[in-house]
Amino acid sequence: NYHFFMRTNFGFVGIILWQVRKVKNRHINSARGLVILLLLAVPGFVSAQSSVSKADAAGALNKEGIGYFDAQQYEAAIESLSRAVLLQPNYATAYYNLGSAYFRLKNFEKAADAFQKAVKLDPNYAEAYNNLGAVYLEQGEVEKAVNVFKESIWLKAGIGDAISLYNLGCAYIRLGSFREAVRSLERAKQIDQNNVEIRFNLGYAYSREKRFRDAIREIE
């Protein structure tokens, strides 16, 4: 996973973004991060042949952007992905990938814009909501981050996944809402029991709730 750690006044917390992983369909349960989607609808009055060509070209550019991202050539990735969304303005996956590349360059304003476009085009895009929340945390907009992390969790049948639950817990820590942080982090731990970051931050949240035995158990 991507971990973007930071020191704060209240402890050591990290943000986790969805991991880059190449899959053919981002709706596969294990899909995390940058993905490839080739067949898209093309708006406007164009021929069927033109539609297919645009979809193929945009898909190829998206795939090219993933290659650059894997090579940590984020500016090149942005160039390819920007061309993809120019060809296909309704390409939610490419906007998501574009936001991930901007995030790696710490251009959080453009990352937020790209993730917002992704969720506008696909309101069920749980991973995009998670990463948008990560951007909001970087920008210090913690309450907005809480809301979109909750949306990401709700979209996964209200159960969520370890990443979104962990990030929600970190957001609550920033707000000083340690009881809520404990609840989120305990749920994250149930899913991923061996994750060091989850257990460390859960231990910290326990300590702020004066549950010191529980805190020691998690940090040991």
C-alpha positions as CSV (number, residue, x, y, z in Angstrom):
1,N,0.0,0.0,0.0
2,Y,1.0,3.6,-0.3
3,H,1.6,5.1,3.1
4,F,1.9,8.9,3.5
5,F,3.0,9.3,7.0
6,M,3.1,12.6,9.0
7,R,4.0,13.7,12.5
8,T,1.3,15.4,14.4
9,N,0.7,16.8,17.9
10,F,-1.4,13.7,18.8
11,G,0.6,10.8,17.5
12,F,1.9,9.0,14.4
13,V,-0.8,8.4,11.8
14,G,-0.7,7.6,8.2
15,I,-2.9,7.8,5.1
16,I,-3.3,4.7,3.0
17,L,-4.2,5.0,-0.7
18,W,-5.4,2.1,-2.8
19,Q,-2.5,0.2,-4.2
20,V,-1.7,0.3,-7.9
21,R,-2.7,-3.0,-9.4
22,K,-3.3,-4.0,-13.0
23,V,-6.7,-5.6,-13.5
24,K,-9.1,-5.7,-16.4
25,N,-12.2,-4.6,-14.4
26,R,-12.0,-2.4,-11.4
27,H,-15.1,-4.0,-10.0
28,I,-13.2,-7.1,-9.1
29,N,-13.1,-7.3,-5.3
30,S,-9.3,-7.3,-5.2
31,A,-8.8,-4.3,-7.5
32,R,-6.8,-1.6,-5.9
33,G,-5.8,1.7,-7.5
34,L,-4.9,2.2,-11.1
35,V,-6.9,0.0,-13.3
36,I,-7.6,-0.5,-17.0
37,L,-11.0,-0.1,-18.5
38,L,-11.2,-0.1,-22.3
39,L,-14.8,-0.1,-23.4
40,L,-16.6,3.3,-22.7
41,A,-19.6,5.0,-24.1
42,V,-18.8,8.1,-26.2
43,P,-21.2,11.0,-26.0
44,G,-22.1,13.2,-29.0
45,F,-22.9,12.5,-32.7
46,V,-20.2,10.2,-33.9
47,S,-20.1,7.1,-35.9
48,A,-19.9,3.7,-34.3
49,Q,-16.4,3.2,-35.8
50,S,-15.3,6.6,-34.4
51,S,-16.7,5.6,-30.9
52,V,-14.7,2.4,-30.9
53,S,-11.5,4.2,-32.0
54,K,-11.9,6.8,-29.3
55,A,-12.5,4.2,-26.7
56,D,-9.5,2.2,-27.8
57,A,-7.3,5.2,-27.9
58,A,-8.3,6.4,-24.5
59,G,-7.9,2.9,-23.1
60,A,-4.4,2.7,-24.6
61,L,-3.5,6.1,-23.1
62,N,-4.8,5.0,-19.7
63,K,-2.7,1.8,-19.9
64,E,0.3,3.9,-20.9
65,G,-0.3,6.2,-17.9
66,I,-0.3,3.1,-15.6
67,G,3.1,2.1,-17.0
68,Y,4.6,5.5,-16.3
69,F,3.0,5.5,-12.8
70,D,4.6,2.1,-12.1
71,A,7.9,3.5,-13.2
72,Q,7.3,6.5,-10.9
73,Q,7.3,8.9,-13.9
74,Y,4.3,10.7,-12.6
75,E,4.5,13.8,-14.9
76,A,4.6,11.5,-17.9
77,A,1.6,9.5,-16.4
78,I,-0.3,12.8,-16.0
79,E,0.3,13.7,-19.6
80,S,-1.0,10.3,-20.9
81,L,-4.0,10.3,-18.6
82,S,-4.9,13.9,-19.4
83,R,-5.0,12.9,-23.1
84,A,-7.2,10.0,-22.1
85,V,-9.8,12.1,-20.4
86,L,-9.6,14.6,-23.2
87,L,-10.6,11.9,-25.7
88,Q,-13.2,10.4,-23.3
89,P,-14.6,13.1,-20.9
90,N,-16.7,10.4,-19.2
91,Y,-13.8,8.1,-18.4
92,A,-14.1,7.8,-14.6
93,T,-11.3,5.3,-14.2
94,A,-8.8,7.6,-16.1
95,Y,-9.8,10.5,-13.8
96,Y,-9.1,8.3,-10.8
97,N,-5.7,7.3,-12.1
98,L,-5.0,11.0,-12.9
99,G,-5.8,11.9,-9.3
100,S,-3.5,9.2,-8.1
101,A,-0.6,10.6,-10.1
102,Y,-1.2,14.2,-9.0
103,F,-1.3,12.9,-5.4
104,R,2.1,11.4,-5.8
105,L,3.4,14.8,-6.9
106,K,1.6,16.4,-3.9
107,N,-0.5,18.5,-6.2
108,F,-3.5,18.0,-4.0
109,E,-5.7,20.6,-5.6
110,K,-5.6,18.9,-9.0
111,A,-5.7,15.5,-7.3
112,A,-9.0,16.5,-5.6
113,D,-10.4,17.8,-8.8
114,A,-9.7,14.5,-10.6
115,F,-11.1,12.4,-7.8
116,Q,-14.2,14.6,-7.7
117,K,-14.8,14.1,-11.4
118,A,-14.4,10.4,-11.0
119,V,-17.1,10.1,-8.3
120,K,-19.3,12.5,-10.2
121,L,-19.1,10.2,-13.3
122,D,-19.4,7.1,-11.1
123,P,-21.2,7.7,-7.8
124,N,-20.4,4.1,-6.8
125,Y,-16.6,4.5,-7.1
126,A,-15.7,3.6,-3.5
127,E,-11.9,3.7,-4.1
128,A,-12.2,7.2,-5.5
129,Y,-14.1,8.4,-2.4
130,N,-11.3,6.9,-0.2
131,N,-8.6,8.7,-2.1
132,L,-10.5,11.9,-2.2
133,G,-10.6,11.7,1.6
134,A,-6.9,11.2,1.7
135,V,-6.5,14.4,-0.3
136,Y,-8.8,16.3,2.1
137,L,-6.6,15.1,5.0
138,E,-3.5,16.4,3.3
139,Q,-5.3,19.7,2.8
140,G,-6.4,19.9,6.5
141,E,-10.1,19.5,5.6
142,V,-10.7,16.8,8.1
143,E,-14.5,16.9,8.4
144,K,-14.8,16.7,4.7
145,A,-12.4,13.7,4.8
146,V,-14.6,12.0,7.4
147,N,-17.7,12.4,5.2
148,V,-16.1,10.9,2.1
149,F,-14.5,8.0,4.0
150,K,-17.9,7.2,5.3
151,E,-19.3,7.3,1.8
152,S,-16.5,4.9,0.7
153,I,-17.4,2.5,3.5
154,W,-21.2,2.8,2.8
155,L,-20.6,1.9,-0.8
156,K,-19.0,-1.4,0.3
157,A,-22.3,-2.6,1.8
158,G,-21.7,-0.6,4.9
159,I,-18.9,-2.9,6.0
160,G,-16.1,-1.1,4.3
161,D,-12.5,-2.3,3.9
162,A,-9.5,-2.1,6.1
163,I,-8.1,0.9,4.2
164,S,-11.1,3.2,4.3
165,L,-11.8,2.2,8.0
166,Y,-8.2,2.9,8.9
167,N,-8.2,6.3,7.2
168,L,-11.5,7.2,8.9
169,G,-10.0,6.3,12.2
170,C,-7.0,8.5,11.5
171,A,-9.3,11.4,10.6
172,Y,-11.2,11.0,13.9
173,I,-7.8,11.1,15.7
174,R,-7.1,14.4,14.0
175,L,-10.5,15.7,15.2
176,G,-9.8,14.5,18.7
177,S,-12.8,12.1,18.5
178,F,-10.9,9.1,20.0
179,R,-14.0,7.0,20.8
180,E,-15.0,7.1,17.2
181,A,-11.4,6.5,16.1
182,V,-11.4,3.3,18.3
183,R,-14.6,2.0,16.7
184,S,-13.2,2.5,13.1
185,L,-9.8,1.1,13.9
186,E,-11.2,-1.9,15.7
187,R,-13.3,-2.7,12.6
188,A,-10.2,-2.2,10.4
189,K,-8.2,-4.6,12.6
190,Q,-10.9,-7.3,12.3
191,I,-10.3,-7.2,8.5
192,D,-6.5,-6.9,8.6
193,Q,-5.3,-8.1,12.0
194,N,-1.6,-8.0,11.2
195,N,-1.4,-4.4,9.9
196,V,1.1,-2.6,12.0
197,E,-0.2,0.9,11.3
198,I,-3.7,-0.1,12.2
199,R,-2.6,-1.6,15.5
200,F,-0.3,1.3,16.4
201,N,-2.9,3.9,15.8
202,L,-5.6,1.8,17.6
203,G,-3.2,1.6,20.5
204,Y,-2.8,5.4,20.5
205,A,-6.6,5.9,20.4
206,Y,-7.0,3.5,23.3
207,S,-4.4,5.4,25.3
208,R,-6.4,8.7,24.8
209,E,-9.5,6.9,26.0
210,K,-7.4,5.8,29.1
211,R,-7.7,2.1,28.1
212,F,-4.0,1.6,28.8
213,R,-4.0,-2.2,28.9
214,D,-5.7,-2.3,25.5
215,A,-3.1,0.2,24.3
216,I,-0.2,-1.8,25.5
217,R,-1.6,-4.9,23.9
218,E,-1.7,-3.3,20.5
219,I,1.6,-1.6,20.6
220,E,3.7,-4.5,22.0
